[in-house]
């Protein structure tokens, strides 16, 4: 017999609880009893069956994630793990999920999967990617039989015929559907590594919850999450929701609506393009008008500062100064001509010939010099007497001083006498 310590037995039991996979992932239903809420915020209650009960603990950290809090006497389905509390020697069910018993096991399992995937971050809004405004290549995963693919292609051809459609057929209902959808997504992602692929649409028509279960499959959800190409879910009708809708980058209410959401309307684009073209023409014209005004202003400023303008202004100044100089020179020349003429008249009036014309004569000595004084003449000298119309040779008989007569008559008589004496 082996004698054990209490701690050893308690530890052994705890290890059994930790190692048992059933006790670590336990689903159990029963009735809620002895419900209390501690000051810490934790809920303590018992889950009763026909002849037994389990002590349950619901920690406050799980409360915000519950669909509804358990109430006393409620029939519920719980999920949690059995734990052995060694200090008290008691077993507790550590609850993390609570569902009404009438909810159905499939629905509960779906909700549990949704919460688990949500906790992993698969549905995080921050990770959702924007879709391209003008997709040129669109991958479509859908059944090759049925109206869905036809509706999608019809809407795409009408709205945006430039888009190329790469179709990856897959079953969208039945046991084989999840694997085929995952394979179709894998093929399109491999295609995107070689060729252009802007987005992927997973489409299926409406159906019951069971018929849409393919798109609640964890494999499909994780394949959509792993897609390197933005993904659009178009499953069922507007009121139908699947886990694929939560993980997709965009959820469309119907397949036809998806085709409209992911593509622009080419008719609207043409209209907008025409309107933009008109606005562009008006803007260009206005810009040209303003630029032309600016150019005219710059041209005027340039002309004011241009060397050609300065040269023209200087040329005008030179022409004006030249004209003034020419007028001044002509005036000076006219004055000089008049002065010359005046002096010429004066010289003419003082000319010896003119004097001779008035009756005077010019007496020159033998050397040809004019005889200026009676002292320069000696008796016997030969003189040359110039008169207005000729030359008279004379000889000095006598030379003496004599005053000039007071008037012209007397002077004329004296001249005649002097001439006769000579």
C-alpha positions in Angstrom: 0.0 0.0 0.0 1.3 3.5 -1.0 0.5 6.3 1.4 0.1 9.6 -0.4 -0.1 13.2 0.8 -3.3 15.2 0.2 -1.4 17.6 -2.0 -0.2 14.7 -4.2 -3.7 13.4 -4.6 -5.1 16.8 -5.4 -2.3 17.4 -7.9 -3.0 14.0 -9.5 -6.7 14.8 -9.9 -5.9 18.2 -11.3 -3.5 16.6 -13.9 -6.3 14.2 -14.9 -8.6 17.1 -15.5 -6.0 19.0 -17.5 -5.2 15.9 -19.6 -8.7 14.8 -20.5 -9.7 16.4 -23.8 -13.4 16.0 -23.1 -13.2 17.9 -19.8 -11.1 20.7 -21.5 -13.8 21.3 -24.2 -17.0 20.4 -22.6 -20.6 21.1 -23.9 -23.3 20.4 -21.3 -26.9 21.5 -20.9 -29.0 21.8 -17.7 -31.0 24.2 -15.5 -29.4 27.2 -13.8 -29.7 27.2 -10.0 -28.2 29.0 -6.9 -27.2 32.0 -9.0 -25.2 34.7 -7.3 -23.0 37.5 -8.4 -20.0 38.3 -6.4 -18.7 41.8 -5.6 -15.8 41.0 -8.1 -18.4 40.7 -10.9 -18.0 36.9 -11.3 -21.2 34.8 -11.6 -21.4 31.6 -9.4 -24.2 29.1 -10.0 -25.0 25.5 -10.3 -26.1 23.5 -13.4 -28.7 21.0 -12.4 -29.6 17.7 -14.1 -32.0 14.9 -13.3 -30.1 13.8 -10.2 -26.9 15.7 -10.1 -25.4 19.2 -10.4 -22.2 20.9 -11.3 -20.7 24.0 -9.7 -20.1 26.6 -12.3 -18.1 29.8 -12.4 -18.5 32.5 -15.1 -15.7 35.1 -14.8 -16.6 38.7 -15.6 -14.2 38.9 -18.5 -16.5 36.6 -20.5 -19.7 38.5 -19.7 -19.5 41.1 -22.5 -19.2 38.3 -25.1 -22.4 36.4 -24.1 -25.6 36.6 -26.1 -27.5 36.9 -22.8 -26.7 36.4 -19.1 -28.0 33.2 -17.5 -31.0 33.6 -15.2 -32.2 31.5 -12.3 -34.2 28.5 -13.6 -33.1 29.0 -17.3 -32.5 25.9 -19.4 -29.1 26.6 -21.0 -26.3 25.0 -22.9 -22.8 25.8 -21.5 -19.3 25.5 -22.9 -16.3 25.4 -20.7 -13.6 23.3 -19.1 -13.7 21.4 -15.8 -11.2 22.6 -13.3 -10.2 21.1 -9.9 -9.6 23.7 -7.3 -7.0 22.1 -5.1 -7.2 24.6 -2.2 -10.8 23.8 -1.6 -10.9 20.3 -3.1 -13.9 21.1 -5.3 -14.6 20.7 -9.0 -15.9 23.7 -11.0 -17.0 24.1 -14.6 -15.3 27.3 -15.8 -17.9 28.6 -18.3 -17.0 30.8 -21.2 -20.2 30.5 -23.4 -23.9 30.4 -22.6 -26.7 29.7 -25.0 -30.4 29.1 -24.6 -31.2 25.4 -24.8 -33.7 25.8 -27.6 -31.1 27.4 -29.8 -29.9 24.1 -31.4 -26.5 22.5 -31.4 -25.6 23.5 -34.9 -26.3 27.1 -34.2 -24.4 27.0 -31.0 -21.4 25.4 -32.7 -21.6 28.1 -35.4 -21.7 30.9 -32.7 -18.8 29.3 -30.9 -16.8 29.2 -34.1 -17.7 32.8 -34.8 -16.4 33.9 -31.4 -13.2 31.9 -31.7 -12.4 33.3 -35.1 -13.3 36.8 -33.9 -10.9 36.5 -31.0 -8.2 35.5 -33.5 -8.8 38.8 -35.3 -10.2 37.4 -38.6 -13.2 39.8 -38.5 -11.2 42.9 -37.5 -12.5 45.9 -39.5 -9.0 47.4 -39.6 -7.7 44.6 -41.8 -10.3 45.0 -44.5 -8.8 46.2 -47.7 -10.2 48.9 -50.1 -11.4 47.7 -53.5 -10.1 49.2 -56.7 -12.3 51.9 -58.3 -11.7 50.5 -61.8 -11.1 46.7 -61.7 -9.7 45.3 -64.9 -9.7 41.7 -63.9 -12.3 40.1 -61.6 -12.2 36.5 -60.2 -15.6 34.9 -59.6 -16.1 31.7 -57.5 -19.6 30.3 -58.0 -21.4 27.3 -59.3 -21.2 26.9 -63.1 -24.8 25.8 -63.2 -27.5 28.1 -62.1 -28.4 31.7 -62.6 -25.9 33.4 -60.3 -22.9 33.4 -62.7 -25.2 34.5 -65.5 -26.6 37.4 -63.5 -23.1 38.5 -62.4 -21.8 38.4 -66.0 -24.8 40.3 -67.3 -24.4 43.1 -64.8 -20.7 43.4 -65.4 -21.1 43.5 -69.1 -23.7 46.2 -68.8 -21.9 48.4 -66.3 -18.2 47.9 -67.0 -17.5 45.8 -70.1 -13.8 46.6 -69.9 -13.4 44.2 -66.9 -12.1 40.7 -67.6 -13.8 37.9 -65.7 -11.8 34.9 -64.5 -14.2 32.2 -63.5 -13.3 29.5 -61.0 -16.2 27.1 -60.7 -17.0 25.4 -57.4 -19.9 23.6 -55.7 -21.7 26.0 -53.3 -23.8 23.4 -51.6 -23.2 20.0 -50.2 -20.4 18.2 -48.3 -17.9 18.7 -51.1 -18.6 22.4 -51.4 -16.2 23.8 -48.7 -13.2 21.9 -50.2 -14.1 23.1 -53.7 -14.5 26.7 -52.7 -11.1 26.6 -50.9 -9.5 25.1 -54.0 -11.1 27.7 -56.2 -9.8 30.5 -54.0 -6.3 28.9 -54.1 -6.4 28.7 -57.9 -7.3 32.4 -58.2 -4.6 33.5 -55.8 -2.0 31.5 -57.8 -3.3 33.1 -60.9 -2.9 36.5 -59.3 0.8 35.7 -58.8 1.3 35.5 -62.6 -1.4 37.8 -64.0 -3.4 40.8 -62.9 -6.3 40.1 -60.6 -7.9 43.0 -58.8 -10.5 41.3 -56.7 -12.4 38.0 -56.1 -16.2 37.6 -55.7 -17.6 34.5 -54.0 -21.3 34.3 -55.1 -24.2 32.1 -54.3 -28.0 32.5 -54.5 -30.4 32.4 -51.6 -31.1 29.3 -49.6 -31.8 27.9 -46.1 -29.4 28.0 -43.3 -28.3 24.5 -44.0 -27.8 25.2 -47.7 -25.5 28.2 -46.9 -23.5 26.2 -44.3 -20.6 25.9 -46.8 -19.8 29.5 -46.2 -19.8 29.0 -42.4 -17.2 26.3 -42.7 -13.9 27.2 -40.9 -11.8 26.1 -43.9 -13.6 28.5 -46.3 -13.4 31.4 -43.8 -9.6 30.9 -43.2 -9.0 30.6 -47.0 -10.8 33.9 -47.5 -8.8 35.5 -44.7 -5.6 34.2 -46.3 -6.4 35.5 -49.8 -3.9 38.0 -51.1 -6.5 39.5 -53.3 -9.4 41.6 -51.9 -12.5 39.4 -51.5 -16.2 40.3 -51.8 -18.9 38.0 -50.4 -22.2 37.8 -52.2 -24.0 34.9 -50.5 -27.8 34.5 -50.4 -30.3 37.3 -50.0 -30.0 40.5 -48.1 -31.0 39.0 -44.8 -28.7 36.0 -45.0 -25.4 36.3 -43.1 -22.5 33.8 -43.0 -19.1 33.8 -41.5 -17.6 34.5 -45.0 -19.5 37.8 -44.9 -17.7 38.8 -41.7 -14.2 38.0 -43.0 -14.7 39.4 -46.5 -13.4 42.9 -47.4 -16.9 43.8 -48.6 -20.2 42.1 -48.1 -22.8 42.5 -50.9 -26.5 41.7 -50.2 -26.9 39.7 -53.5 -24.7 38.5 -56.3 -26.1 41.1 -58.7 -25.6 43.8 -56.1 -22.0 42.7 -55.8 -21.4 43.2 -59.5 -22.8 46.7 -59.2 -20.8 47.5 -56.0 -17.4 46.5 -57.5 -17.7 48.2 -60.8 -18.4 51.8 -62.0 -21.3 52.4 -64.5 -19.7 53.1 -67.9 -22.7 55.2 -68.8 -22.2 57.4 -65.7 -18.5 57.5 -66.5 -19.2 58.8 -70.0 -21.5 61.4 -68.7 -19.1 62.5 -66.0 -16.3 62.5 -68.5 -18.2 64.7 -70.9 -19.0 67.1 -68.0 -15.4 67.1 -66.9 -14.3 67.7 -70.4 -16.6 70.8 -70.7 -15.4 72.0 -67.3 -11.8 71.4 -68.4 -12.4 73.4 -71.7 -13.9 76.3 -69.7 -11.1 76.2 -67.2 -8.5 76.1 -70.0 -10.1 79.0 -71.7 -10.2 81.0 -68.5 -6.6 80.1 -67.8 -5.6 81.2 -71.2 -7.5 84.4 -70.8 -5.8 85.2 -67.5 -2.4 84.1 -68.9 -2.9 86.3 -72.0 -3.6 89.3 -69.7 -0.5 88.4 -67.7 1.5 88.1 -70.9 0.2 91.5 -72.2 1.2 93.1 -68.9 4.6 91.4 -69.0 5.0 92.5 -72.6 4.3 96.1 -71.6 6.8 95.9 -68.8 9.3 94.3 -71.1 8.8 97.0 -73.7 9.4 99.7 -71.0 12.6 98.0 -70.0 13.7 96.8 -73.5 16.9 98.1 -75.0 15.0 98.5 -78.3 12.6 100.9 -76.6 15.5 102.8 -75.0 17.3 102.8 -78.3 14.3 104.2 -80.0 13.9 106.9 -77.4 17.6 107.8 -77.6 17.3 107.8 -81.4 14.4 110.3 -81.1 16.4 112.4 -78.8 19.4 112.3 -81.1 17.2 113.2 -84.1 15.7 116.1 -82.1 19.2 117.3 -81.0 20.5 116.9 -84.6 17.5 118.9 -85.8 18.2 121.6 -83.2 21.9 121.5 -84.0 21.2 121.8 -87.7 18.9 124.8 -87.1 21.4 126.3 -84.8 24.2 125.8 -87.3 22.1 127.2 -90.1 21.3 130.2 -87.9 25.0 130.6 -87.1 25.8 130.3 -90.8 23.2 132.8 -91.7 24.5 135.2 -89.1 28.1 134.6 -90.3 27.0 135.2 -93.9 25.3 138.4 -93.0 28.4 139.4 -91.0 30.6 138.6 -94.0 28.3 140.5 -96.3 28.3 143.4 -93.9 32.1 143.3 -93.6 32.4 142.9 -97.4 30.3 146.0 -97.9 32.4 147.7 -95.3 35.6 146.6 -97.1 34.1 147.5 -100.4 33.3 151.0 -99.1 36.9 151.2 -97.8 38.4 149.8 -100.9 41.1 152.0 -102.6 39.3 151.6 -105.9 36.1 152.8 -104.4 38.0 155.8 -103.0 39.5 156.4 -106.4 36.0 156.3 -107.9 35.1 159.2 -105.6 37.8 161.4 -107.2 40.7 160.6 -105.0 44.1 159.3 -106.3 46.8 157.0 -104.9 50.4 158.3 -105.1 53.1 155.7 -104.9 56.8 156.1 -104.8 59.4 154.5 -107.0 59.3 151.4 -104.7 55.6 151.1 -105.2 54.7 152.0 -101.6 52.0 154.5 -101.1 53.2 158.0 -100.4 51.9 158.8 -96.9 53.7 162.1 -96.2 55.0 165.0 -98.1 58.3 164.3 -96.4 58.7 161.0 -98.3 58.8 163.0 -101.6 61.9 164.8 -102.7 62.2 167.0 -105.7 63.0 165.0 -108.7 61.5 161.8 -107.5 59.3 160.0 -110.0 55.9 159.1 -108.7 53.1 156.9 -109.9 49.6 158.5 -109.5 46.8 156.0 -109.6 43.4 157.4 -110.5 40.0 155.6 -111.1 40.6 154.9 -114.7 44.4 154.7 -115.1 48.0 155.7 -114.1 49.7 159.0 -114.3 53.5 159.3 -114.2 54.7 162.4 -112.3 57.9 164.0 -111.1 58.2 165.9 -107.8 59.0 169.6 -108.3 58.5 170.6 -104.7 57.1 169.1 -101.5 55.7 171.1 -98.6 53.2 170.7 -95.9 49.7 172.1 -96.5 46.4 171.6 -94.6 43.5 169.9 -96.3 40.7 172.2 -97.5 37.6 172.6 -95.2 35.0 171.7 -97.8 34.7 169.6 -100.8 34.7 172.5 -103.4 37.8 174.0 -102.1 39.4 170.7 -101.9 38.5 169.9 -105.4 40.0 173.2 -106.6 43.1 172.6 -104.6 43.4 169.1 -106.0 43.1 170.5 -109.5 45.7 173.1 -108.7 48.0 170.5 -107.2 47.6 168.3 -110.2 48.3 171.1 -112.6 51.4 172.0 -110.5 52.7 168.6 -110.7 
